[in-house]
Amino acid sequence: MSKLTIGSSQISVRQRGDGDPVVMLHCSASCGRHWDPVADSLSAATALGPLRLIVPDLFGYGSSDSWADRGPLTLGKEAEIPAGLASQISQPVHLVGHSYGGAVALATALAYPQIVKTLTLIEPVSFHLLIDGDSRDRALLREIRAVAIAVRCGVLLDDPEPGMQRFIDFWNGRGSWARLPEPVRRTLRDAAPQVARNFWSVTGCPIRLTDIARVQAPTRLIVGGRTKPVTRRVADLLERHLPRVTRSGIPDAGHMSPSTHPGAVSTAIAAHLAMTQSTARSTAA
């Protein structure tokens, strides 16, 4: 495991392989190991050349420090992680993000376009794209903001379990929290302050739909057929406004497809990378 310094914080990074670099950004209340099943499948993908999988723990997760500098944690600050990794290896990267990591990846593609070779967004929670929307968008925002408020209230009252139960059940279905073993619930309770910060980072992001046309990296959207309406709506808007986008569906997957359907997610990522690698070879020829 290596370290990346961002401001006053140390970010933990795991790497495997030696080839085309792929940076993978995890969801809230998780860490880089969230990607292990997908990474295993990607490493074995015979249609691809060698890959260098680079998997950081985002601020406040896994073995990484929390954001410790002045001002709140923003998507722009999170974007310094993939930008710093690309700087370390002195070359652009394929950028993959799930959920909160997808929102970070999108912000990175706008802030640091020169470092992003391709972009894969797995149900990015870029809720800020709904702010200027219609009545349906405002209703979806109210729904997800209610979840965010529940998490934040739990943190403020030093009783994080009700808020995290609502968070887990929202994304995974009613009763999901109750089915988790106590050690996992304890870890999630401990993550509540960082989850609250992540919600703020997303809803406070100034990126709007009018900005999305500036993303020039070839982009693959991956969306589960059983996901939440709010994430489906974000994906629909991105599909409409991104200039170089394709979309893959996983019909029986919910929001947590990298955990529940790692093979299908890996196949979609590999197809995107293979297509761009093939295009690059054709251009070079």
C-alpha positions in Angstrom: 0.0 0.0 0.0 1.3 3.5 -0.9 0.4 7.0 0.2 -0.6 10.1 -1.6 -0.4 13.5 0.1 -3.3 15.8 -0.5 -3.1 19.0 1.6 -2.6 17.8 5.2 -4.1 14.4 4.6 -2.5 11.1 3.7 -4.5 9.0 1.2 -4.0 5.3 1.1 -3.7 3.7 -2.3 -3.5 0.0 -3.4 -2.2 -1.0 -6.8 -2.0 -4.2 -8.8 -0.7 -5.0 -12.3 1.5 -3.1 -14.6 -0.1 -1.7 -17.7 -2.8 0.8 -18.8 -3.7 2.7 -15.6 -7.2 2.5 -14.3 -8.2 4.6 -11.2 -11.2 3.2 -9.3 -13.2 5.4 -6.9 -15.5 3.8 -4.4 -18.9 4.8 -3.0 -19.8 6.4 0.4 -19.6 4.3 3.6 -17.1 2.1 1.9 -13.4 1.9 0.9 -11.2 0.8 -1.9 -11.7 -2.9 -1.1 -15.2 -2.4 -2.4 -13.7 -2.9 -5.8 -11.9 -6.2 -5.2 -14.4 -8.5 -7.0 -14.6 -6.2 -10.0 -10.8 -5.8 -10.0 -10.3 -9.6 -10.0 -12.5 -9.9 -13.1 -10.9 -7.0 -14.8 -7.4 -8.4 -14.2 -8.5 -11.6 -15.9 -10.2 -10.0 -18.9 -8.4 -11.5 -21.9 -9.7 -9.0 -24.4 -7.7 -6.2 -22.7 -4.0 -5.6 -22.6 -2.3 -5.5 -19.2 -3.9 -3.1 -16.7 -2.6 -1.2 -13.7 -5.5 -1.0 -11.2 -5.0 1.9 -8.8 -7.5 2.0 -6.0 -7.5 4.8 -3.4 -9.5 5.1 -0.2 -11.3 8.5 -0.5 -11.0 11.0 2.3 -12.1 9.6 5.7 -12.5 6.0 4.5 -10.4 2.8 4.9 -6.8 3.8 5.8 -7.0 7.4 4.5 -7.1 10.5 6.7 -10.1 12.7 6.8 -10.0 16.1 5.1 -8.1 18.3 7.5 -7.5 21.6 5.8 -9.5 24.8 5.8 -13.0 24.8 4.4 -15.5 22.0 3.8 -14.7 18.8 1.9 -16.0 19.3 -1.7 -16.0 17.2 -4.9 -13.3 19.5 -6.1 -11.1 18.5 -3.2 -11.9 14.8 -3.7 -10.9 15.3 -7.4 -7.4 16.1 -6.3 -7.0 12.4 -5.5 -7.2 11.0 -9.0 -5.4 14.1 -10.3 -2.6 13.4 -7.8 -2.4 9.8 -8.8 -2.2 10.7 -12.5 0.6 13.1 -11.6 2.5 10.4 -9.7 2.6 8.1 -12.7 3.0 10.9 -15.2 0.3 9.8 -17.6 -3.5 10.1 -18.0 -5.8 7.4 -16.5 -9.0 5.5 -17.2 -11.3 6.8 -14.4 -14.0 4.5 -12.9 -16.4 5.7 -10.2 -19.4 4.2 -8.4 -22.1 6.2 -6.6 -20.2 9.0 -4.7 -17.0 7.9 -6.5 -18.9 8.5 -9.7 -19.7 12.0 -8.7 -16.1 12.5 -7.9 -15.0 11.1 -11.2 -17.4 13.4 -13.1 -16.0 16.4 -11.2 -12.5 15.2 -12.0 -13.2 15.0 -15.7 -14.4 18.6 -15.7 -11.6 20.0 -13.5 -8.7 18.0 -14.9 -9.7 16.9 -18.4 -6.1 16.4 -19.5 -5.7 13.4 -17.1 -8.8 11.4 -18.0 -8.5 9.0 -21.0 -11.9 7.5 -20.5 -14.7 7.8 -17.9 -16.9 5.0 -16.5 -19.7 6.2 -14.3 -21.7 3.6 -12.3 -24.8 5.3 -11.1 -23.1 8.5 -10.1 -24.9 10.4 -7.3 -24.5 13.7 -9.0 -27.7 15.1 -7.4 -26.5 18.7 -8.0 -27.5 18.1 -11.7 -31.2 18.1 -10.5 -31.2 21.4 -8.8 -32.3 23.4 -11.8 -34.7 20.7 -13.0 -38.5 20.4 -13.3 -41.0 19.4 -10.6 -40.1 15.7 -10.9 -36.4 16.6 -10.3 -37.3 18.7 -7.2 -39.4 15.8 -5.8 -36.4 13.4 -6.2 -34.2 15.9 -4.6 -36.5 16.2 -1.6 -36.5 12.4 -1.2 -32.7 12.1 -1.2 -32.3 15.2 1.0 -34.5 13.6 3.6 -32.1 10.7 3.7 -29.2 13.2 4.1 -31.0 15.0 6.9 -31.6 11.8 8.7 -27.9 10.9 8.6 -26.8 14.4 9.6 -29.3 14.5 12.5 -28.0 11.2 13.8 -24.4 12.6 13.8 -25.5 15.8 15.6 -27.4 13.9 18.2 -24.6 11.3 18.7 -27.1 8.6 17.7 -26.1 7.6 14.1 -27.9 4.3 13.9 -31.4 5.6 12.8 -29.9 7.7 10.0 -27.5 5.0 8.8 -30.4 2.5 8.8 -32.4 4.8 6.6 -29.3 5.3 4.3 -28.7 1.6 3.9 -32.4 0.7 3.5 -32.8 3.4 0.9 -30.1 2.0 -1.3 -30.5 -1.7 -0.6 -34.2 -2.2 0.3 -36.2 -2.2 3.5 -34.8 -4.5 6.1 -31.3 -4.5 4.7 -29.9 -2.8 7.9 -31.5 -5.4 10.1 -29.9 -8.2 8.1 -26.3 -6.9 8.5 -24.1 -8.4 11.2 -23.4 -6.2 14.1 -19.7 -5.6 13.2 -20.7 -4.2 9.8 -23.4 -2.0 11.4 -20.8 -0.7 13.8 -18.5 0.2 11.0 -21.3 2.0 9.2 -22.3 3.9 12.3 -18.7 5.1 12.6 -18.8 6.2 8.9 -21.9 8.4 9.5 -20.0 11.7 9.8 -18.2 11.1 6.6 -21.4 10.1 4.8 -22.9 13.3 6.0 -20.0 15.2 4.5 -20.3 13.4 1.2 -24.0 14.4 1.0 -23.0 18.0 1.5 -20.2 17.7 -1.1 -22.7 16.4 -3.7 -25.6 18.7 -3.1 -23.3 21.7 -2.7 -21.5 21.1 -5.9 -21.7 24.0 -8.4 -21.6 21.8 -11.5 -24.8 22.1 -13.6 -26.1 20.4 -16.7 -24.8 23.2 -18.9 -21.3 22.3 -17.8 -21.6 18.6 -18.8 -21.0 19.2 -22.5 -17.4 20.1 -21.6 -16.6 16.5 -20.7 -14.7 15.2 -23.8 -13.6 11.8 -22.4 -15.4 8.8 -23.9 -17.9 7.9 -21.2 -19.7 4.7 -20.3 -22.7 4.9 -18.0 -23.6 1.7 -16.1 -27.1 1.6 -14.6 -29.0 -1.2 -12.8 -32.5 -2.0 -13.9 -33.7 -2.0 -10.3 -31.9 1.1 -9.1 -33.6 4.1 -7.4 -35.5 6.6 -9.5 -33.1 9.5 -8.4 -30.0 7.7 -9.7 -31.8 6.6 -12.9 -32.8 10.3 -13.5 -29.2 11.5 -13.0 -28.1 8.8 -15.5 -30.8 9.8 -18.0 -29.7 13.5 -17.8 -26.0 12.6 -18.3 -26.8 10.3 -21.2 -28.7 13.3 -22.8 -25.9 15.9 -22.2 -22.6 14.1 -22.4 -21.1 14.5 -25.9 -19.4 11.0 -26.1 -21.5 8.6 -24.1 -22.7 5.0 -24.3 -24.9 3.2 -21.7 -24.9 -0.3 -20.3 -27.8 -1.7 -18.3 -27.7 -4.6 -15.8 -31.3 -5.5 -15.7 -31.5 -7.3 -12.3 -29.1 -5.0 -10.4 -29.8 -2.3 -7.9 -27.6 0.6 -6.9 -24.8 -1.6 -5.4 -24.0 -3.5 -8.6 -20.2 -3.6 -8.1 -20.9 -5.7 -5.0 -23.9 -7.7 -6.2 -23.0 -8.1 -9.9 -19.2 -7.7 -10.1 -18.9 -9.8 -13.3 -21.5 -7.8 -15.2 -19.9 -4.5 -14.1 -16.4 -5.8 -15.0 -17.7 -6.9 -18.5 -19.2 -3.4 -19.1 -16.0 -1.6 -18.0 -13.8 -4.0 -20.0 -15.9 -3.4 -23.1 -15.5 0.3 -22.8 -11.7 0.1 -22.3 -11.4 -2.4 -25.2 -13.3 -0.1 -27.5 -11.1 2.9 -26.6 -7.9 0.8 -26.8 -9.0 -0.4 -30.3 -9.8 3.2 -31.4 -6.3 4.3 -30.1 -4.6 1.6 -32.1 -6.5 2.4 -35.2 -5.7 6.1 -34.9 -2.0 5.3 -34.4 -1.9 3.1 -37.5 
